Amino acid sequence: MDVITFTLNGKEVVYDGSAADRLLEVLRDTYDMKSVKCGCKEGECGACAVLLDGLLVNSCCVAVGAVDGSKVMTVEGFRETPQFAVLSAAFADLSAVQCGFCIPGMVLAAQAVLSQNPHPTEDEVREGLSGNLCRCTGYNAIINAVLNASKEGEGLW
Amino acid sequence: MKAISQSIRKKDHDPKIEGRSRYLADYNFTDSGKEILCGKLLRSRYAKAKVLSVKLPELPEGYLYVDRGDIPGDNNVNIVLDDTPVFARETVEYIGEPIGMLVGADEKEVERLLGEIEVEYEELEPVTDLRKADHAFFNYEFGHGDVEKAFAEADKVYEEEFRTGYQEQAYLEVQGMMAEPEEDGKMYVHGSLQCPYYVHGALARALGTGPDGIHIFQDVTGGGFGGKEDYPSILGCQVAVAAHKAQAPVRCVFDRREDMEFTPKRHPSICKYKMAVKDGRVTAVDCDVIFDAGAYSTLSAVVLQRGIIAAPGVYDIPNVHVTGRALKTNTVPCGAYRGFGAPQTFFAVETMMNHIAQDMGEDTIRFKEKHLVKQGDKTSTNGKYHFPVPLPAMLDEVDGLAQLRKKHEEYSKPQTGRCRRGMGLSVYFHGAGFTGSGERDIIKATAKLHKYADGTVEVLASNADIGQGVRTTFPKIVAHELNLPVEKVYYNHPDTARVPDSGPTVASRSLMTVGELLRRAAIKLRDIWVEGEEQEVEEHYKEPDFMIPFYLDRFEGDAYPTYAWGVNAVEVEVDTYTGLAKILGAYASFDVGTPVDYNIVMGQMDGGFLQGLGYASIEKMDYDSKGRIRNNSFTDYLIPTALDVPNLKVTLHVEEYPDGPYGAKGAGELPLVGAAPAYVEAIEQAIGRKLNHAPFNAEDVIAALEEK
């Protein structure tokens, strides 16, 4: 494999570095996707989570070679969607954003949950967001915001 | 609800959720377009050793090394005492202590070169057992009444020892600082931090420039919880020394393991309590509080002060004697973490009260209730509870949420079966604002409002929004007084070149103390407001008239103007086969006065409460006999996920504080403080054992069940 080609936020990109490079670093350093945060670099915190073909992955644990031919979405792309607008409004209504560092990953986790299951129970939302650590909120506001978004965004997911 | 309590959209909501906020690691270049060099710390391998030599590999062009020989000013980081060095002195005092910093353009190359540095050490004997530590950085003693007489006359005297462990702040954004030499010879230092003027004071000293030679800016900060109170001063000095030598911008951002292992955390403690009981009442308490300070004193003085002042809890005990020591061990220095010494002593006193009640065959809740302090009572330091103490009403509120009394009684009966339940309670306060006279004598806060000709108003203060929302609540207060839409008032991240010193972002003081200064400044501005003109007003801190002056030398007087109050209940189900405890419900009533923004305050309450539950249960970190912390990742040091708790049930009880804005008191720390005693009591009920340490995790449950 000479180059790695993937779709980043709807645009095809060609990466000519090593296939072993960490997706997290490729996204941040090569494509300037600074919404993708580095919280631990070992797949524990979810701050670097992105959507890979619609599924939530920790980009720190993905080699860029593995995304060849795939679609990668970060908040830079997701923020242009109607689903984001609903989630952002729901988070805002409950002031669910505190320090903000976990939030891009958390919002993508919420999108992953709702796209699989548009009407989740609280337990299902908790399960779906459990790979994303937040130290500020105690999760109440975030979980409630996702549940509210699933109602407000009826039909979007 | 008051109008001021109505929630508004947080001013930083959009940039944060859209991923546009720029945290320190997100700078590609400096704002002046310069390349940023990467700095990495050379750290000690030993807990105590003499550093005989540091042999560098050949460094490529543009790469350099700095250590204590490169510090233009003083090799002391200005914190409380002068013992914390910027870079290690002749000896290293803990594993991970920074000896020097290697700097260069390419991060991987810096890492490679760092690995090739050879350090020759002469190992010395470290102290890595708190019980054998004999050097006290701080040693305090106070009390009132006649403890000896009360013990002599007691029906029964109880003695017990309580232990608590480390707690890591685990902010999602790791520590990071950057220094940029500027054209005019000044040094510009910025990063993830809580207290711009603390960093300012430290830099002025380490660089020897005086206050005008530097300025400090707080970048968007991904959480602090106390962990970025003192540490950014240390890291800020290190990157600035490197930037000074390189004459180029230098940034150092830790990786998670480095951050967890080598930055401050909550002090482990050993608290020995002795209580006298006469005619069914506690008549005396004598406690000896030991905090593990680590290798340097950093903030231990103030953490210990708050801890020991809270040592008798919320109970009216006529005879009190307290001693407290912060002891040196050859381990990472401990520092500030939300609660600041109080979680340790409240764990001890609450658990002690439970054990006494149980021994007397009394219900622990009723036993606590009959000892509660009331308005007008004396505090542990001979100050006064000037304002109503709403704890009885709050207990009823929590009873309503949790069915506390009913379940507590039910679970107190012996249980059998694999899964057993328990309900625990804690009752506590958090002193609002700085301890003692710090606000009046040391901080002397100043805040300003600047009105522009177009009628917009800028808040000028040095308090950092680290997630707790002051970029929203400060403008909200000002807009409220000026009768302006909140869009017309804004508060940027502080730069010490532009803002006065309104004090650090600590001690749950920002909203209560600085918010009140801003409220008064806004009234002043309203009175002189001239349309179309640029105007500025400023306001200075004044201690409230009612306060009994505090004397630190004898711990006498009002340690705090007022108190935030908390009542927590935690219900658990313990699987006696696996030791795992499931939290079935966590309930709280918190009195932080008027919420200046309901959602923001609830966010603080929920978040702090869950940190407290983590501290109580799964957040275990320890050092081994060599002084090394092994739980240095989120794999080995667990913090709660969304799955670990059900929705927290929190209610606010509002007892307005007349000297806080609209009745607001300190809020940020309170919700963490009482979770551990409530949780551990719940485990006690479930497994029918008397417990005395936190965290109490699954292994501890199994160990306790195996004990006869």
Chai-1 contact restraints between the chains, C-beta under 6 A:
chainA,res_idxA,chainB,res_idxB,connection_type,confidence,min_distance_angstrom,max_distance_angstrom,comment,restraint_id
A,K34,B,D26,contact,1.0,0.0,6.0,A-B,restraint_1
A,S35,B,G19,contact,1.0,0.0,6.0,A-B,restraint_2
A,G39,B,L172,contact,1.0,0.0,6.0,A-B,restraint_3
A,C40,B,R256,contact,1.0,0.0,6.0,A-B,restraint_4
A,C40,B,F634,contact,1.0,0.0,6.0,A-B,restraint_5
A,E44,B,F634,contact,1.0,0.0,6.0,A-B,restraint_6
A,E44,B,T635,contact,1.0,0.0,6.0,A-B,restraint_7
A,C45,B,F634,contact,1.0,0.0,6.0,A-B,restraint_8
A,A47,B,L172,contact,1.0,0.0,6.0,A-B,restraint_9
A,V75,B,G19,contact,1.0,0.0,6.0,A-B,restraint_10
A,R79,B,E18,contact,1.0,0.0,6.0,A-B,restraint_11
A,S88,B,I17,contact,1.0,0.0,6.0,A-B,restraint_12
A,F91,B,I17,contact,1.0,0.0,6.0,A-B,restraint_13
A,A92,B,R9,contact,1.0,0.0,6.0,A-B,restraint_14
A,A92,B,H13,contact,1.0,0.0,6.0,A-B,restraint_15
A,L94,B,N599,contact,1.0,0.0,6.0,A-B,restraint_16
A,S95,B,K10,contact,1.0,0.0,6.0,A-B,restraint_17
A,S95,B,N599,contact,1.0,0.0,6.0,A-B,restraint_18
A,S95,B,I600,contact,1.0,0.0,6.0,A-B,restraint_19
A,S95,B,G603,contact,1.0,0.0,6.0,A-B,restraint_20
A,V97,B,H13,contact,1.0,0.0,6.0,A-B,restraint_21
A,V97,B,K16,contact,1.0,0.0,6.0,A-B,restraint_22
A,V97,B,I17,contact,1.0,0.0,6.0,A-B,restraint_23
A,Q98,B,G467,contact,1.0,0.0,6.0,A-B,restraint_24
A,Q98,B,G603,contact,1.0,0.0,6.0,A-B,restraint_25
A,C99,B,G222,contact,1.0,0.0,6.0,A-B,restraint_26
A,C99,B,G223,contact,1.0,0.0,6.0,A-B,restraint_27
A,C99,B,G467,contact,1.0,0.0,6.0,A-B,restraint_28
A,G100,B,K16,contact,1.0,0.0,6.0,A-B,restraint_29
A,G100,B,S21,contact,1.0,0.0,6.0,A-B,restraint_30
A,F101,B,L172,contact,1.0,0.0,6.0,A-B,restraint_31
A,F101,B,E173,contact,1.0,0.0,6.0,A-B,restraint_32
A,F101,B,G222,contact,1.0,0.0,6.0,A-B,restraint_33
A,C102,B,L172,contact,1.0,0.0,6.0,A-B,restraint_34
A,I103,B,K16,contact,1.0,0.0,6.0,A-B,restraint_35
A,I103,B,I17,contact,1.0,0.0,6.0,A-B,restraint_36
A,P104,B,G19,contact,1.0,0.0,6.0,A-B,restraint_37
A,R126,B,A642,contact,1.0,0.0,6.0,A-B,restraint_38
A,R126,B,L643,contact,1.0,0.0,6.0,A-B,restraint_39
A,L129,B,A642,contact,1.0,0.0,6.0,A-B,restraint_40
A,S130,B,T641,contact,1.0,0.0,6.0,A-B,restraint_41
A,S130,B,A642,contact,1.0,0.0,6.0,A-B,restraint_42
A,S130,B,L643,contact,1.0,0.0,6.0,A-B,restraint_43
A,R135,B,A170,contact,1.0,0.0,6.0,A-B,restraint_44
A,R135,B,Y171,contact,1.0,0.0,6.0,A-B,restraint_45
A,R135,B,L172,contact,1.0,0.0,6.0,A-B,restraint_46
A,R135,B,G223,contact,1.0,0.0,6.0,A-B,restraint_47
A,C136,B,G223,contact,1.0,0.0,6.0,A-B,restraint_48
A,C136,B,G467,contact,1.0,0.0,6.0,A-B,restraint_49
A,C136,B,G607,contact,1.0,0.0,6.0,A-B,restraint_50
A,T137,B,G603,contact,1.0,0.0,6.0,A-B,restraint_51
A,T137,B,G607,contact,1.0,0.0,6.0,A-B,restraint_52
A,G138,B,D606,contact,1.0,0.0,6.0,A-B,restraint_53
A,G138,B,G607,contact,1.0,0.0,6.0,A-B,restraint_54
A,G138,B,F609,contact,1.0,0.0,6.0,A-B,restraint_55
A,G138,B,L610,contact,1.0,0.0,6.0,A-B,restraint_56
A,G138,B,L648,contact,1.0,0.0,6.0,A-B,restraint_57
A,Y139,B,A642,contact,1.0,0.0,6.0,A-B,restraint_58
A,N140,B,D606,contact,1.0,0.0,6.0,A-B,restraint_59
A,N140,B,N647,contact,1.0,0.0,6.0,A-B,restraint_60
A,N140,B,L648,contact,1.0,0.0,6.0,A-B,restraint_61
A,A141,B,G603,contact,1.0,0.0,6.0,A-B,restraint_62
